[in-house]
Amino acid sequence: CMSVLADCYLLGIEVPLDLEKAEEIFNILVQKGWVEAYADLGNLYSFNRDGSVKDIKKGHAFFTKGAELNEPSCMEWLALIYENGLNGKNSINQALRWYKKAAALGSRYAYLYLGRLYYYGCDDA
């Protein structure tokens, strides 16, 4: 329920938009051991509401922490960052690595992204 409430503040659904309140709730969730909140915090710091890049370095740290705790969506976000060079380091090999790890944990999206990379001629190094 706390995650849904944080999302409501993040998106301004049924409550006033309040990014600080969303951040506060996501941090509480992380402290309580809910690793999925690392992806939420990573997104909160990495991207603006319009999808433009905000602070990819800070977001990357949260995605990395979540990935270390085997959270698949954090792995997917790391892969996306490397695939698109959002951190200034375009690396298809790193993207493949993270997509494969997420897929091994059962992420359907990771399988989709892997298929897309291979379909368009990505070489596995």
Phi, psi and chi 1 to 4 in degrees:
 res  aa     phi    psi   chi1   chi2   chi3   chi4
   1 CYS       -  -37.0  -69.6      -      -      -
   2 MET   -64.0  -37.1  -72.9  179.8   70.6      -
   3 SER   -64.3  -42.4  175.8      -      -      -
   4 VAL   -63.8  -41.8  172.0      -      -      -
   5 LEU   -61.2  -44.3  179.1   60.8      -      -
   6 ALA   -60.6  -41.9      -      -      -      -
   7 ASP   -62.1  -38.2  -74.7  -20.6      -      -
   8 CYS   -60.4  -45.4  -72.1      -      -      -
   9 TYR   -66.4  -37.6  -79.1  111.9      -      -
  10 LEU   -63.1  -37.1 -178.3   66.3      -      -
  11 LEU  -105.5   -7.0  -58.7  170.2      -      -
  12 GLY    71.1   38.2      -      -      -      -
  13 ILE   -97.4  116.4  -61.1  171.6      -      -
  14 GLU    64.3   -3.1  -61.1  -65.1  -34.3      -
  15 VAL  -140.5  158.5  -65.2      -      -      -
  16 PRO   -62.4  141.5  -17.8   27.9      -      -
  17 LEU   -56.4  127.2 -179.3  108.7      -      -
  18 ASP  -152.4   92.8 -171.5  -22.3      -      -
  19 LEU   -64.8  -33.9  -61.8  179.8      -      -
  20 GLU   -66.2  -40.3  -70.2  176.9    7.4      -
  21 LYS   -66.5  -42.0 -172.1   69.4  171.9  171.6
  22 ALA   -59.9  -46.1      -      -      -      -
  23 GLU   -59.9  -44.1  177.4 -176.3    8.8      -
  24 GLU   -58.4  -45.9  176.9 -173.5  -29.9      -
  25 ILE   -67.8  -42.9  -64.8  168.9      -      -
  26 PHE   -61.0  -38.4  -72.9  135.6      -      -
  27 ASN   -65.3  -38.5  -84.8  -53.4      -      -
  28 ILE   -61.4  -43.3  -69.7  169.0      -      -
  29 LEU   -61.1  -42.5  -72.2  167.2      -      -
  30 VAL   -61.1  -44.2  163.1      -      -      -
  31 GLN   -62.4  -30.4  -68.6  168.3    5.1      -
  32 LYS   -84.3    0.3  -69.6 -176.1  176.8  -69.4
  33 GLY    92.2   12.3      -      -      -      -
  34 TRP   -87.3   98.4 -166.4   25.1      -      -
  35 VAL   -66.1  -23.5  -63.8      -      -      -
  36 GLU   -59.9  -25.5  -68.1   88.6  -14.9      -
  37 ALA   -68.3  -19.5      -      -      -      -
  38 TYR   -62.0  -38.4  -77.6  105.0      -      -
  39 ALA   -65.6  -40.5      -      -      -      -
  40 ASP   -62.9  -44.9  -64.2  -44.8      -      -
  41 LEU   -66.2  -40.2  -75.9  167.6      -      -
  42 GLY   -58.0  -44.1      -      -      -      -
  43 ASN   -67.2  -40.9  -80.2  -51.6      -      -
  44 LEU   -58.3  -41.2 -176.9   68.3      -      -
  45 TYR   -84.1  -29.2  -66.9  122.1      -      -
  46 SER   -79.8  -35.9  -65.6      -      -      -
  47 PHE  -129.6  143.5  -56.0  104.0      -      -
  48 ASN   -77.4  169.5  -68.0  -51.8      -      -
  49 ARG   -60.4  -27.7  -71.9 -178.9   45.7   88.2
  50 ASP   -85.4    2.4   64.9    1.1      -      -
  51 GLY    92.7   -7.1      -      -      -      -
  52 SER   -72.3  156.8   61.6      -      -      -
  53 VAL   -73.3  133.8  173.6      -      -      -
  54 LYS  -106.8  -78.5 -173.6  176.2    5.9 -179.9
  55 ASP  -135.0   79.8 -173.5  -11.3      -      -
  56 ILE   -63.7  -31.1 -142.8   67.5      -      -
  57 LYS   -64.2  -45.8 -175.3  176.3 -179.2  178.9
  58 LYS   -67.4  -42.9 -169.8  170.3 -175.7  177.6
  59 GLY   -63.1  -40.6      -      -      -      -
  60 HIS   -57.1  -38.8 -171.3  -82.4      -      -
  61 ALA   -62.2  -40.6      -      -      -      -
  62 PHE   -70.6  -41.0  -78.9   97.2      -      -
  63 PHE   -61.6  -40.4  -66.6  136.3      -      -
  64 THR   -64.6  -44.2  -60.4      -      -      -
  65 LYS   -61.2  -44.8 -179.6   62.4  177.4  171.0
  66 GLY   -62.7  -41.1      -      -      -      -
  67 ALA   -63.5  -38.7      -      -      -      -
  68 GLU   -62.0  -24.7  -70.2  168.8   -5.4      -
  69 LEU   -98.1   18.1  -64.4  169.0      -      -
  70 ASN    63.0   37.6  -71.9  -36.4      -      -
  71 GLU   -93.1  109.9 -153.2  -65.5  -58.6      -
  72 PRO   -59.5  -38.9  -17.0   25.7      -      -
  73 SER   -67.4  -29.8   62.3      -      -      -
  74 CYS   -65.4  -38.4  -74.0      -      -      -
  75 MET   -64.3  -40.9  -65.2  173.7 -173.3      -
  76 GLU   -61.8  -42.8  -66.6  165.3   10.2      -
  77 TRP   -65.9  -39.5  -80.1  107.4      -      -
  78 LEU   -60.7  -43.6  -74.4  172.8      -      -
  79 ALA   -60.4  -44.3      -      -      -      -
  80 LEU   -61.2  -42.4  178.3   87.1      -      -
  81 ILE   -60.3  -47.4  -71.2  168.8      -      -
  82 TYR   -69.5  -40.3  -75.8  110.2      -      -
  83 GLU   -59.8  -39.8  178.3 -176.9   -7.6      -
  84 ASN   -99.0    1.4  -65.4  -70.4      -      -
  85 GLY    64.3   30.3      -      -      -      -
  86 LEU   -66.3  -21.3  -61.9  177.8      -      -
  87 ASN  -100.2   13.8   62.5  -14.9      -      -
  88 GLY    84.6    2.6      -      -      -      -
  89 LYS  -128.6   78.1  -56.8  172.9 -171.8  171.9
  90 ASN   -63.8  122.8 -177.8  -72.7      -      -
  91 SER  -148.7  100.5  173.5      -      -      -
  92 ILE   -63.5  -34.6  -65.1  -59.5      -      -
  93 ASN   -61.7  -43.0  -70.0  -26.0      -      -
  94 GLN   -66.6  -40.2  -77.6  -74.8   55.5      -
  95 ALA   -60.5  -46.5      -      -      -      -
  96 LEU   -59.8  -43.1  -77.0  169.9      -      -
  97 ARG   -56.6  -48.4  175.2  177.8  165.6 -109.4
  98 TRP   -72.6  -37.9  -74.0  113.5      -      -
  99 TYR   -62.8  -41.1  -76.9  139.9      -      -
 100 LYS   -64.4  -40.6  -73.6  177.7 -179.1  178.7
 101 LYS   -63.5  -43.1  -75.7  179.5  173.3 -103.7
 102 ALA   -66.0  -40.0      -      -      -      -
 103 ALA   -63.4  -39.7      -      -      -      -
 104 ALA   -62.2  -23.5      -      -      -      -
 105 LEU   -92.4    6.3  -68.1  170.7      -      -
 106 GLY    96.8   11.2      -      -      -      -
 107 SER   -72.6  116.9  168.2      -      -      -
 108 ARG   -65.8  -36.4  -64.1  176.2  -64.4  160.0
 109 TYR   -65.5  -38.9  -66.9  110.3      -      -
 110 ALA   -61.8  -40.7      -      -      -      -
 111 TYR   -61.5  -41.9  -79.3  110.4      -      -
 112 LEU   -60.4  -47.5  173.1   69.5      -      -
 113 TYR   -67.0  -38.4  -59.3  141.5      -      -
 114 LEU   -61.1  -46.4  -81.9  169.8      -      -
 115 GLY   -58.7  -40.6      -      -      -      -
 116 ARG   -63.3  -44.6  179.5 -179.3   45.3   82.9
 117 LEU   -62.1  -46.1  -75.1  176.5      -      -
 118 TYR   -67.8  -37.7  -73.5  126.1      -      -
 119 TYR   -60.8  -39.7  179.1   80.8      -      -
 120 TYR   -90.2   15.9  -71.4  105.3      -      -
 121 GLY    92.1   21.6      -      -      -      -
 122 CYS   -68.4  130.7  168.3      -      -      -
 123 ASP   -89.2  132.7  -68.1  -32.6      -      -
 124 ASP   -83.6  118.3 -167.9   -9.6      -      -
 125 ALA   -95.8      -      -      -      -      -
